[in-house]
Amino acid sequence: MTKRHVSLPDGAEAGVRGFIDEVDERLSSDEDTCEVVRDVLIDLHGDREAWEAWQDGESVSRAERVRLQGYDPCNATLESEYYAEKDEDRFQRSKHLQWLWRQFDATPMADNVEFALRFRQMLGNHLFAECGDNCRFFKGISVTYGHNIEVGDNVVIHDDVHLDDRGKLTIGDRASISDGVHLYSHDHDIVDQTEVRNFHTIVGDDARVTYDAMVRAGCRIGENSVVGARSVVQGDVPDHHVVVGSPARSVRVKPGWEDVADDLEDGRLPDNQDGREIEYELPEDLEQFDEFQRDLQPPNRPR
């Protein structure tokens, strides 16, 4: 056992528990999510007095007005909001909860580990498609939508991890995702980067994806496996294997698991991406545009 139990003083614990329960109750009610997020962020950022003064008609500077309006997620846009294939109905609530998560991380309270882990666990219960018990979500985690993520029990996700759920992302029980990891579930065409394919990416039970690694869309990280630091995974990692490098290859089986682990010829990871593609259709009335405005026709080559 490498950890010890830490607890807040009784007074601080009562305040934390009361606040988290209050936000959880409001998010579970029929109350407008934008209003809940706005109120929570105003108070967490210490702007209640300025907000009420503005609402009472007092003059504020242009910069202060932008700041006060920005607590309401309906007055903000996210990168994923521009993605054409997203589920508009599901995205609206996810956007509001994402905004609360991100702006909470911008407050000093995000560094109070005992408070912040429990606050993000509560938000995960509302934001993710599934969120298990006793998860630990650290600071700076970003998601694409949130509603296409399934997280098991006792999962730990460390600082500055990106969880791309443009397709679908599943993280199994007791999985560990280290600092700076990027888990992708979408890919771009090699010729026309505006053409996007979405996939189901899977991290199995008890798997570890270590520091600064990247997992390509549509890969499966096997149960009880390890992805080495700064590795680039472009295929399926078999159960119980340890993979390292760019592109990642298997270098060994975890000690004690040799009899049940599959053999892997030359350490190369099998590519099963196509079998995990998630098809989608764009709305017929969608007004598409190419933000790059390029001519993608290859030049004529003389014979």
C-alpha positions as CSV (number, residue, x, y, z in Angstrom):
1,M,0.0,0.0,0.0
2,T,1.6,3.3,-1.1
3,K,-1.0,5.8,0.1
4,R,-2.1,6.9,3.5
5,H,-5.6,8.2,4.5
6,V,-5.9,12.0,4.6
7,S,-9.0,13.9,5.7
8,L,-10.1,17.5,6.0
9,P,-10.7,19.2,9.4
10,D,-14.3,18.7,10.5
11,G,-15.4,22.2,9.7
12,A,-13.9,22.2,6.2
13,E,-15.4,18.7,5.6
14,A,-18.9,19.9,6.5
15,G,-18.6,22.8,4.1
16,V,-17.3,20.7,1.2
17,R,-19.9,18.0,1.7
18,G,-22.7,20.6,1.9
19,F,-21.6,22.4,-1.2
20,I,-21.1,19.3,-3.4
21,D,-24.5,17.9,-2.3
22,E,-26.2,21.2,-3.1
23,V,-24.7,21.4,-6.6
24,D,-25.5,17.7,-7.2
25,E,-29.1,18.3,-6.1
26,R,-29.5,21.3,-8.4
27,L,-28.0,19.4,-11.4
28,S,-30.3,16.5,-10.7
29,S,-33.4,18.7,-10.7
30,D,-35.4,20.3,-13.5
31,E,-33.6,23.6,-13.0
32,D,-32.0,25.1,-16.1
33,T,-28.4,23.8,-16.2
34,C,-27.1,27.1,-17.5
35,E,-28.4,28.9,-14.5
36,V,-26.9,26.3,-12.1
37,V,-23.5,26.5,-13.7
38,R,-23.6,30.3,-13.8
39,D,-24.5,30.6,-10.1
40,V,-21.8,28.1,-9.0
41,L,-19.1,29.8,-11.0
42,I,-20.0,33.3,-9.8
43,D,-19.6,32.1,-6.2
44,L,-16.5,30.0,-6.7
45,H,-14.8,33.0,-8.4
46,G,-15.9,35.4,-5.7
47,D,-17.9,37.6,-8.1
48,R,-21.4,37.6,-6.4
49,E,-21.2,41.2,-5.4
50,A,-20.2,42.4,-8.8
51,W,-22.8,40.2,-10.5
52,E,-25.6,41.6,-8.4
53,A,-24.5,45.2,-8.9
54,W,-24.5,44.6,-12.6
55,Q,-28.0,43.0,-12.5
56,D,-29.2,46.1,-10.5
57,G,-28.2,48.3,-13.4
58,E,-24.8,49.6,-12.2
59,S,-22.3,50.5,-14.8
60,V,-19.5,48.0,-15.5
61,S,-16.6,48.1,-17.9
62,R,-16.6,46.1,-21.1
63,A,-14.1,43.7,-19.8
64,E,-16.0,43.1,-16.6
65,R,-19.2,42.6,-18.5
66,V,-17.5,39.9,-20.7
67,R,-16.2,38.2,-17.5
68,L,-19.6,38.2,-15.8
69,Q,-21.4,37.0,-18.9
70,G,-18.7,34.3,-19.3
71,Y,-19.9,32.4,-16.2
72,D,-23.0,31.4,-18.1
73,P,-22.1,28.6,-20.5
74,C,-24.8,29.8,-22.9
75,N,-22.5,32.8,-23.6
76,A,-19.5,30.7,-24.5
77,T,-18.4,28.4,-27.3
78,L,-16.2,25.2,-27.2
79,E,-14.1,23.8,-30.0
80,S,-16.3,20.7,-30.2
81,E,-19.4,22.9,-30.7
82,Y,-18.3,23.3,-34.3
83,Y,-18.1,19.6,-35.1
84,A,-20.8,18.9,-37.7
85,E,-21.6,15.3,-36.7
86,K,-22.3,15.8,-33.0
87,D,-25.6,15.0,-31.4
88,E,-27.0,18.5,-30.9
89,D,-29.5,17.6,-28.2
90,R,-27.0,15.6,-26.0
91,F,-24.3,18.2,-26.6
92,Q,-26.2,21.1,-25.1
93,R,-26.2,19.7,-21.5
94,S,-22.8,18.3,-21.9
95,K,-21.4,21.7,-23.0
96,H,-22.8,23.3,-19.8
97,L,-21.3,20.6,-17.6
98,Q,-18.0,20.8,-19.4
99,W,-17.9,24.6,-18.8
100,L,-18.4,24.1,-15.1
101,W,-15.6,21.4,-15.0
102,R,-13.2,23.6,-16.9
103,Q,-13.9,26.8,-15.1
104,F,-13.8,25.1,-11.7
105,D,-10.3,24.0,-12.6
106,A,-9.4,27.6,-13.1
107,T,-10.2,28.4,-9.4
108,P,-7.8,28.0,-6.5
109,M,-10.1,25.4,-5.0
110,A,-9.2,23.0,-7.8
111,D,-5.9,22.4,-6.0
112,N,-7.6,21.3,-2.8
113,V,-7.3,17.6,-3.6
114,E,-9.9,16.3,-1.2
115,F,-12.5,18.7,-2.3
116,A,-11.6,18.8,-6.0
117,L,-11.6,15.0,-6.5
118,R,-15.1,14.7,-5.0
119,F,-16.4,17.6,-6.9
120,R,-15.2,16.2,-10.2
121,Q,-16.6,12.7,-9.3
122,M,-20.0,14.4,-8.8
123,L,-19.7,16.2,-12.2
124,G,-18.6,13.0,-13.9
125,N,-21.8,11.3,-12.7
126,H,-23.8,14.0,-14.6
127,L,-21.5,14.5,-17.6
128,F,-20.3,11.0,-18.7
129,A,-22.5,8.3,-20.2
130,E,-21.4,6.1,-17.3
131,C,-19.2,7.0,-14.3
132,G,-18.3,4.4,-11.7
133,D,-17.7,4.8,-8.0
134,N,-14.5,6.0,-6.3
135,C,-13.0,7.6,-9.4
136,R,-10.2,10.2,-9.0
137,F,-10.2,12.9,-11.7
138,F,-7.3,15.3,-11.3
139,K,-6.8,18.8,-12.7
140,G,-6.7,19.9,-16.3
141,I,-8.7,16.9,-17.8
142,S,-10.3,17.9,-21.1
143,V,-13.0,16.0,-23.0
144,T,-14.6,16.5,-26.4
145,Y,-18.2,16.0,-25.5
146,G,-18.3,13.9,-22.3
147,H,-21.5,12.1,-23.1
148,N,-19.7,9.4,-25.2
149,I,-17.4,8.4,-22.3
150,E,-17.9,5.3,-20.1
151,V,-15.7,5.1,-16.9
152,G,-15.6,2.1,-14.6
153,D,-15.1,1.9,-10.8
154,N,-11.9,3.0,-9.1
155,V,-10.4,4.7,-12.2
156,V,-7.7,7.3,-11.8
157,I,-7.1,10.0,-14.4
158,H,-4.2,12.3,-13.7
159,D,-3.4,15.9,-14.7
160,D,-3.7,17.3,-18.2
161,V,-5.2,14.2,-19.8
162,H,-7.3,14.6,-23.0
163,L,-10.2,12.3,-23.4
164,D,-11.4,12.5,-27.0
165,D,-15.0,11.1,-27.2
166,R,-15.9,12.4,-30.7
167,G,-16.5,8.7,-31.3
168,K,-16.8,6.6,-28.1
169,L,-14.4,6.0,-25.3
170,T,-14.6,3.2,-22.7
171,I,-12.3,3.1,-19.7
172,G,-12.5,-0.1,-17.6
173,D,-12.4,-0.7,-13.8
174,R,-9.2,0.2,-11.9
175,A,-7.6,1.6,-15.1
176,S,-4.9,4.3,-14.6
177,I,-4.3,7.1,-17.0
178,S,-1.2,9.1,-16.2
179,D,-0.4,12.8,-16.7
180,G,-0.4,14.2,-20.3
181,V,-2.0,11.1,-21.9
182,H,-4.2,11.6,-25.0
183,L,-6.8,9.0,-25.8
184,Y,-8.3,9.5,-29.2
185,S,-11.5,8.2,-30.8
186,H,-11.5,10.1,-34.1
187,D,-9.1,10.2,-37.1
188,H,-8.7,12.4,-40.1
189,D,-8.3,11.4,-43.7
190,I,-4.7,11.6,-44.9
191,V,-5.6,13.6,-48.0
192,D,-8.6,15.6,-46.9
193,Q,-8.2,16.4,-43.2
194,T,-11.8,17.7,-43.0
195,E,-13.0,14.1,-43.5
196,V,-13.4,12.6,-40.1
197,R,-13.9,8.9,-39.1
198,N,-15.1,8.1,-35.5
199,F,-14.2,5.0,-33.6
200,H,-14.7,3.2,-30.3
201,T,-11.5,3.3,-28.3
202,I,-11.2,1.0,-25.2
203,V,-8.9,0.9,-22.2
204,G,-9.4,-2.4,-20.4
205,D,-9.7,-3.3,-16.7
206,D,-6.5,-2.8,-14.7
207,A,-4.7,-1.3,-17.6
208,R,-2.1,1.5,-17.2
209,V,-1.4,4.2,-19.8
210,T,1.6,6.0,-18.5
211,Y,3.0,9.5,-18.8
212,D,2.5,11.5,-22.1
213,A,1.5,8.4,-24.2
214,M,-0.9,8.7,-27.1
215,V,-3.5,6.1,-28.1
216,R,-4.8,6.2,-31.6
217,A,-8.6,6.1,-32.4
218,G,-10.1,2.6,-32.5
219,C,-7.4,0.9,-30.5
220,R,-7.9,-1.4,-27.5
221,I,-5.6,-1.3,-24.5
222,G,-5.9,-4.8,-23.1
223,E,-6.7,-5.8,-19.5
224,N,-3.8,-5.6,-17.0
225,S,-1.5,-4.2,-19.7
226,V,1.0,-1.3,-19.5
227,V,1.7,1.4,-22.1
228,G,5.1,2.9,-21.5
229,A,5.8,6.6,-21.2
230,R,5.6,8.7,-24.4
231,S,4.6,5.7,-26.4
232,V,2.4,6.0,-29.5
233,V,-0.1,3.1,-29.7
234,Q,-1.4,2.4,-33.2
235,G,-2.8,-1.1,-32.7
236,D,-4.4,-3.3,-30.1
237,V,-2.3,-4.1,-26.9
238,P,-3.0,-7.7,-25.8
239,D,-3.9,-8.4,-22.2
240,H,-1.0,-8.5,-19.8
241,H,1.5,-7.1,-22.3
242,V,3.9,-4.2,-21.8
243,V,4.3,-2.0,-24.8
244,V,6.8,0.9,-25.4
245,G,8.0,3.1,-28.3
246,S,6.7,5.0,-31.3
247,P,5.0,3.1,-32.8
248,A,4.5,1.0,-29.7
249,R,5.6,-2.7,-29.7
250,S,5.3,-5.3,-27.1
251,V,8.6,-5.8,-25.2
252,R,7.4,-8.3,-22.6
253,V,4.6,-9.9,-20.7
254,K,4.0,-8.8,-17.1
255,P,5.7,-11.3,-14.7
256,G,3.4,-14.0,-13.6
257,W,1.0,-13.8,-16.6
258,E,3.1,-15.6,-19.1
259,D,0.9,-18.7,-19.2
260,V,-2.3,-16.8,-20.0
261,A,-1.0,-14.0,-22.3
262,D,-1.2,-14.4,-26.1
263,D,2.0,-14.6,-28.1
264,L,2.7,-11.6,-30.3
265,E,5.0,-12.1,-33.3
266,D,7.8,-9.6,-33.5
267,G,6.0,-7.5,-30.9
268,R,3.8,-5.8,-33.5
269,L,0.4,-4.7,-32.4
270,P,-2.6,-5.9,-34.6
271,D,-4.7,-3.2,-36.2
272,N,-8.4,-3.7,-35.7
273,Q,-9.4,-0.1,-36.1
274,D,-11.9,-0.7,-39.0
275,G,-13.9,-3.1,-36.9
276,R,-14.6,-0.4,-34.3
277,E,-15.7,2.4,-36.7
278,I,-18.8,4.3,-35.7
279,E,-20.8,5.4,-38.7
280,Y,-22.7,8.7,-38.7
281,E,-24.7,10.8,-41.1
282,L,-24.7,14.5,-41.3
283,P,-28.0,16.5,-41.3
284,E,-29.3,17.1,-44.8
285,D,-29.8,20.8,-44.0
286,L,-26.3,21.3,-42.7
287,E,-24.4,24.2,-44.3
288,Q,-20.9,22.8,-44.6
289,F,-17.8,24.8,-45.2
290,D,-14.1,24.0,-45.5
291,E,-12.2,26.1,-43.0
292,F,-8.9,25.6,-45.0
293,Q,-10.3,26.6,-48.4
294,R,-7.8,24.5,-50.3
295,D,-7.8,22.8,-53.6
296,L,-7.1,19.1,-52.8
297,Q,-6.8,17.9,-56.4
298,P,-3.4,16.3,-57.0
299,P,-1.4,18.1,-59.7
300,N,-1.2,16.5,-63.2
301,R,2.1,14.7,-63.7
302,P,3.8,14.4,-67.0
303,R,4.2,10.8,-68.3
